Amino acid sequence: MPAPTAFKWAISFGKETTFGVAETLAGLTNWFPVKSADITDIQTNFETDADEITGYRGETFHQVFERKGTVSRTAKASLELLTWCIEMSLGNHVDSGTTPNYTSTVKWPTSCITNPPSFTYLEAEDCPGSTNTWFSYKGAVLESFSVEFNGKGPGAITMTIKNDGSETAQPGAVLPATPYAATRLYGYQVNTKLGPAGTEDISSIMRSWKLTVSMGSVEPPSMTAGVFVAEQQYGLKNPKIDVELAVKADKGHAVYGYYNPVDQTTVTTVKHIATISVNSNRQIVLTNSQAKAVVQIKPSGSEFQGTVKVMEEHQATDAGPGVFVCKTGVTAWLAATP
């Protein structure tokens, strides 16, 4: 019998042409190993007669009127998977470059954009005779993702995915034989600048760094035919970005001063620049050109540490609260595929 150790999932680096219109199965070739074999949970909403007097003490029927799916995944951080998360969350990107080096500049969706990109993914237990466990899921959106580094070691990416509730058997799928040759990311590759000028390098006192992007997705009421989710929208005032980092600092450090300046009536406007760099052609740079820093100092073991939360501020420089520049070997991101 198949076991969780045989689990695989696969995506493309493209997107659906239209929400809920599945990408081609042949394009789902990128397998990123995950830390746990979590499989998609399909939730079904039923209409019953529980609120009616029927002569019985309980329901006499169940009628399906809506289905939706969710799954969470955690994987080791890699350049390509993190770029995919950024692209799929924000969707507003410009790609450039030539082989083998490409750059994708990703900004917040404009005020006129209502819907996030959607994608299709494949799940399977890759064992002889287990093709009845091979399913594809469409109308999927990345509800949120986070990437976190603690110390010098490997980072971790956590993703929350929603889909339209359909579940299609794919016994004829061709599963990827080997994982995607990803560029792994480590804590010692993270460089952080935080301060009024954006040149104040605090990497030497960094203990951890975490980024979270969430879209606050909304499923508007729909009367379209069928029981599957017909649309996903960005929530009002979304997507949101949260950056939290821990530094070795007490209340005498400049970082605390950004939050509690001498006059104690204002909070210093700061610039946050985080670079995760393997080399000059393989890196991700997040720039928040305008933000506020909330700092809380607490003892941690033999030192004081400051927990710093970078509060987003939308502005014209970044056309939003921040901008990502992702340098990878991927030719193009979010190419629409039928």
Phi, psi and omega per residue, in radians:
M1 nan 2.384 -3.130
P2 -1.015 2.655 -3.111
A3 -2.201 2.873 3.117
P4 -0.978 -0.453 3.132
T5 -1.172 -0.229 3.132
A6 -1.670 0.079 -3.043
F7 -1.248 2.414 3.008
K8 -2.397 2.604 2.933
W9 -2.393 2.667 -3.039
A10 -2.514 2.534 3.113
I11 -2.340 2.979 2.925
S12 -1.828 3.135 2.981
F13 -1.761 0.218 3.113
G14 -1.746 -2.725 3.121
K15 -2.639 2.933 3.070
E16 -1.267 2.490 3.084
T17 -1.128 -0.723 3.109
T18 -2.356 2.482 3.139
F19 -0.915 2.218 3.079
G20 1.473 -0.057 3.033
V21 -1.689 1.901 -2.923
A22 -1.085 2.508 2.966
E23 -1.171 2.788 3.105
T24 -1.119 2.407 -3.091
L25 -1.065 -0.610 -3.102
A26 -1.142 -0.340 -3.125
G27 -1.489 -0.152 -3.090
L28 -1.539 1.379 -2.985
T29 -2.037 -0.126 -3.038
N30 -1.664 1.877 -3.125
W31 -1.810 2.016 3.064
F32 -1.878 1.965 -3.129
P33 -0.975 2.489 3.131
V34 -2.016 2.859 -3.067
K35 -1.438 -0.309 3.134
S36 -2.540 2.506 -3.069
A37 -1.467 0.982 3.102
D38 -1.259 2.260 -3.136
I39 -1.933 2.767 -3.038
T40 -1.097 2.320 3.100
D41 -1.752 2.096 3.101
I42 -1.662 2.126 3.125
Q43 -1.811 2.357 -3.096
T44 -2.054 2.265 3.042
N45 -1.706 2.227 -3.104
F46 -1.955 2.529 2.885
E47 -1.702 2.329 3.129
T48 -2.320 3.139 3.066
D49 -1.823 0.496 3.138
A50 -1.085 -0.436 -3.110
D51 -1.721 0.275 3.137
E52 -2.141 2.690 3.067
I53 -1.575 1.947 -3.028
T54 -2.063 -0.028 -3.051
G55 1.583 -0.074 3.074
Y56 -2.047 2.823 -3.119
R57 -1.568 0.052 -3.136
G58 -2.662 -3.051 -3.110
E59 -1.163 2.536 3.082
T60 -1.929 -0.116 3.084
F61 -2.776 2.820 3.053
H62 -2.368 2.127 3.129
Q63 -2.046 2.114 3.109
V64 -1.216 2.255 3.027
F65 -2.170 -0.184 3.083
E66 -2.788 2.508 3.041
R67 -2.284 2.553 3.080
K68 -2.668 2.718 -3.085
G69 -2.232 2.643 3.083
T70 -2.505 2.689 3.018
V71 -2.789 2.565 3.028
S72 -2.040 2.486 -3.136
R73 -2.363 2.536 3.028
T74 -2.200 2.294 -3.120
A75 -2.401 2.789 3.014
K76 -1.166 2.516 -3.059
A77 -1.209 2.340 3.019
S78 -2.414 2.746 -3.114
L79 -1.024 -0.773 -3.035
E80 -1.292 -0.732 3.140
L81 -1.194 -0.675 3.108
L82 -1.154 -0.719 3.086
T83 -1.099 -0.711 3.091
W84 -1.028 -0.760 3.132
C85 -1.074 -0.765 3.139
I86 -1.103 -0.838 -3.124
E87 -1.080 -0.790 -3.058
M88 -1.249 -0.452 3.121
S89 -1.374 -0.690 -2.991
L90 -1.813 -0.661 3.022
G91 1.314 -0.331 -3.062
N92 -1.665 1.743 -2.990
H93 -2.490 2.719 3.021
V94 -2.268 2.174 -3.120
D95 -1.825 2.529 3.098
S96 -2.671 2.985 3.081
G97 2.096 3.081 3.090
T98 -2.383 2.814 -3.122
T99 -0.967 2.305 0.068
P100 -1.811 0.289 -3.011
N101 -2.073 2.166 -3.103
Y102 -2.257 2.595 3.136
T103 -2.154 2.326 3.053
S104 -2.129 2.082 3.091
T105 -1.705 2.106 -3.007
V106 -2.065 2.184 3.129
K107 -2.106 3.026 3.127
W108 -1.177 2.566 3.064
P109 -1.049 2.517 -3.139
T110 -1.201 2.903 -3.110
S111 -1.100 -0.317 -3.114
C112 -1.514 -0.138 -3.093
I113 -1.589 2.193 -3.114
T114 -1.775 -0.647 -2.962
N115 -1.921 2.369 3.037
P116 -1.317 2.848 3.028
P117 -1.097 2.643 3.055
S118 -2.153 2.792 -3.071
F119 -2.564 3.027 3.101
T120 -2.087 2.508 3.078
Y121 -2.422 2.823 -3.064
L122 -2.091 2.425 3.027
E123 -2.187 2.513 -3.120
A124 -2.820 2.653 2.895
E125 -1.812 1.970 -2.960
D126 -1.569 1.390 3.097
C127 -2.361 2.712 3.072
P128 -0.985 2.314 3.095
G129 1.332 0.217 -3.067
S130 -1.894 0.354 -3.090
T131 -1.116 -0.261 3.091
N132 -1.303 -0.021 3.059
T133 -1.821 0.118 -3.085
W134 -1.644 2.015 -3.105
F135 -2.345 2.599 2.989
S136 -1.965 2.686 -3.104
Y137 -2.317 2.321 -3.072
K138 -2.109 3.119 -3.101
G139 0.994 0.652 -3.093
A140 -1.637 2.458 3.044
V141 -2.286 2.669 3.123
L142 -1.575 1.703 -3.101
E143 -1.069 -0.710 3.100
S144 -2.840 2.789 2.971
F145 -2.589 2.713 3.012
S146 -2.419 2.628 3.010
V147 -2.270 2.352 -3.024
E148 -2.406 2.417 3.067
F149 -2.183 2.282 3.053
N150 -2.160 1.978 -3.080
G151 1.198 -2.725 -3.023
K152 -1.432 -0.248 -2.946
G153 -1.294 -3.043 -3.111
P154 -1.120 2.529 3.076
G155 -1.446 2.962 3.120
A156 -2.299 2.416 3.083
I157 -1.970 2.251 3.062
T158 -2.039 2.266 -3.087
M159 -2.153 2.472 2.981
T160 -2.056 2.128 -3.028
I161 -2.050 2.392 2.978
K162 -1.988 2.582 3.011
N163 -2.334 3.105 -2.997
D164 -1.405 0.024 3.076
G165 1.671 -0.152 3.096
S166 -1.422 2.635 -3.110
E167 -2.481 1.901 -2.985
T168 -1.931 2.127 3.103
A169 -1.122 2.373 -3.114
Q170 -2.322 1.091 -3.104
P171 -1.121 -0.317 -3.125
G172 -1.687 0.128 -3.116
A173 -1.126 2.629 3.023
V174 -1.791 1.908 -3.089
L175 -1.405 2.544 3.066
P176 -1.080 2.373 -3.097
A177 -1.375 -0.530 -3.098
T178 -2.361 2.701 3.107
P179 -1.110 2.747 3.051
Y180 -1.039 2.421 -3.121
A181 -1.347 1.332 -3.014
A182 -1.438 2.698 3.071
T183 -1.635 1.847 -3.042
R184 -1.238 2.608 -3.099
L185 -2.070 2.469 -3.056
Y186 -2.266 2.782 -3.135
G187 -1.066 -0.588 -3.114
Y188 -1.242 -0.134 3.100
Q189 -1.618 -0.026 -3.096
V190 -1.605 2.152 3.049
N191 -2.017 2.280 -3.068
T192 -2.203 2.292 3.022
K193 -2.063 2.358 -3.128
L194 -2.587 2.081 3.126
G195 2.913 3.076 -3.106
P196 -1.042 -0.605 -3.113
A197 -1.594 -0.334 -3.069
G198 1.383 0.165 3.108
T199 -1.934 -0.026 -3.083
E200 -1.356 1.759 -3.059
D201 -1.410 2.049 -3.140
I202 -1.930 0.258 -3.082
S203 -1.022 -0.592 -3.066
S204 -1.209 -0.326 3.127
I205 -1.936 0.115 -3.121
M206 -1.235 2.443 3.035
R207 -1.984 -0.622 3.105
S208 -2.752 2.815 3.129
W209 -2.589 2.303 -3.119
K210 -2.425 2.346 3.077
L211 -2.073 2.342 3.041
T212 -2.283 2.310 3.027
V213 -2.156 2.235 3.135
S214 -2.322 2.537 -3.076
M215 -1.792 -0.103 3.128
G216 0.916 0.771 -2.943
S217 -1.033 2.580 -3.106
V218 -2.210 2.346 3.015
E219 -1.789 1.735 -3.099
P220 -1.161 2.609 3.088
P221 -0.969 2.368 -3.079
S222 -2.342 2.509 3.089
M223 -2.053 0.357 3.099
T224 -1.202 2.770 -3.122
A225 -1.118 2.515 3.084
G226 1.695 2.958 -3.026
V227 -1.803 -0.026 -3.067
F228 -1.523 2.715 3.092
V229 -1.042 2.260 -3.044
A230 -1.674 -0.305 -3.057
E231 -2.845 2.554 2.948
Q232 -2.157 2.402 3.120
Q233 -2.150 2.670 2.924
Y234 -1.098 2.434 3.024
G235 -1.162 2.768 3.122
L236 -1.034 2.333 -3.113
K237 1.105 0.524 3.092
N238 -2.171 2.822 0.091
P239 -1.249 2.737 3.087
K240 -1.901 2.581 3.054
I241 -2.155 2.336 3.068
D242 -2.218 2.242 3.054
V243 -2.102 2.199 3.112
E244 -2.300 2.300 3.137
L245 -2.404 2.711 3.081
A246 -2.012 2.361 -3.122
V247 -2.304 2.688 3.008
K248 -1.368 1.871 -3.070
A249 -2.883 2.617 2.977
D250 -2.020 -2.969 -3.070
K251 -1.271 -0.135 3.072
G252 -1.524 -0.094 -3.074
H253 -1.431 2.652 -3.132
A254 -1.030 -0.578 -3.123
V255 -1.061 -0.720 3.104
Y256 -1.182 -0.574 3.124
G257 -1.101 -0.479 3.092
Y258 -1.103 -0.573 -3.101
Y259 -1.529 -0.577 -3.059
N260 -2.286 1.258 -3.106
P261 -1.185 3.022 -3.035
V262 -0.998 -0.747 -3.068
D263 -1.323 -0.283 3.081
Q264 0.998 0.333 3.119
T265 -1.967 -0.190 3.139
T266 -2.358 2.875 3.015
V267 -2.050 2.287 -3.042
T268 -1.121 2.341 3.010
T269 -1.318 2.240 -3.096
V270 -2.159 2.874 3.040
K271 -2.029 2.322 -3.134
H272 -2.044 2.154 3.097
I273 -2.237 2.043 3.109
A274 -2.028 2.198 -3.136
T275 -2.078 2.133 3.033
I276 -1.879 1.851 -2.907
S277 -2.218 2.142 2.948
V278 -1.492 -0.804 2.991
N279 -2.783 -3.087 -3.025
S280 -1.155 -0.336 -3.141
N281 -1.839 -0.019 -3.137
R282 -2.380 1.562 -3.071
Q283 -2.817 2.855 3.005
I284 -2.239 2.262 3.110
V285 -2.098 2.162 3.018
L286 -1.846 2.194 3.082
T287 -2.079 2.121 2.948
N288 -1.895 1.757 -2.994
S289 -1.252 -0.322 3.133
Q290 -2.596 2.159 -3.119
A291 -2.779 3.000 2.994
K292 -2.100 2.594 -3.129
A293 -1.993 2.163 3.027
V294 -1.752 2.159 -3.003
V295 -2.140 2.268 3.073
Q296 -2.151 2.186 -3.101
I297 -1.756 2.254 3.094
K298 -2.496 2.678 3.033
P299 -1.240 2.509 3.067
S300 -2.478 1.786 -3.086
G301 1.104 -2.163 -3.076
S302 -1.616 0.177 -3.099
E303 -2.463 2.937 2.943
F304 -1.635 2.457 3.076
Q305 -2.215 2.538 3.048
G306 -1.847 2.203 2.986
T307 -1.585 2.056 -3.037
V308 -1.933 2.141 3.038
K309 -1.913 2.118 -3.133
V310 -1.539 1.970 -3.097
M311 -1.509 2.168 -3.077
E312 -1.162 2.503 2.971
E313 -2.401 2.094 3.120
H314 -1.288 2.471 -3.127
Q315 -2.776 2.915 -3.024
A316 -1.236 -0.536 -3.079
T317 -1.004 -0.798 -3.133
D318 -1.691 -0.033 -3.035
A319 0.927 0.729 -3.076
G320 2.673 -2.765 3.128
P321 -1.504 -0.178 -3.115
G322 -3.056 2.966 3.109
V323 -2.451 2.453 3.104
F324 -1.882 2.404 2.970
V325 -2.100 1.992 -3.040
C326 -1.964 2.130 3.124
K327 -1.937 2.007 -3.080
T328 -2.416 -3.061 3.046
G329 -1.744 0.189 -3.126
V330 -1.513 2.218 -3.046
T331 -1.035 -0.887 -3.081
A332 -2.662 2.600 -3.141
W333 -1.974 2.592 3.034
L334 1.055 0.584 2.995
A335 -1.179 2.199 -3.094
A336 -1.196 2.260 3.122
T337 -2.230 2.386 -3.110
P338 -1.257 nan nan
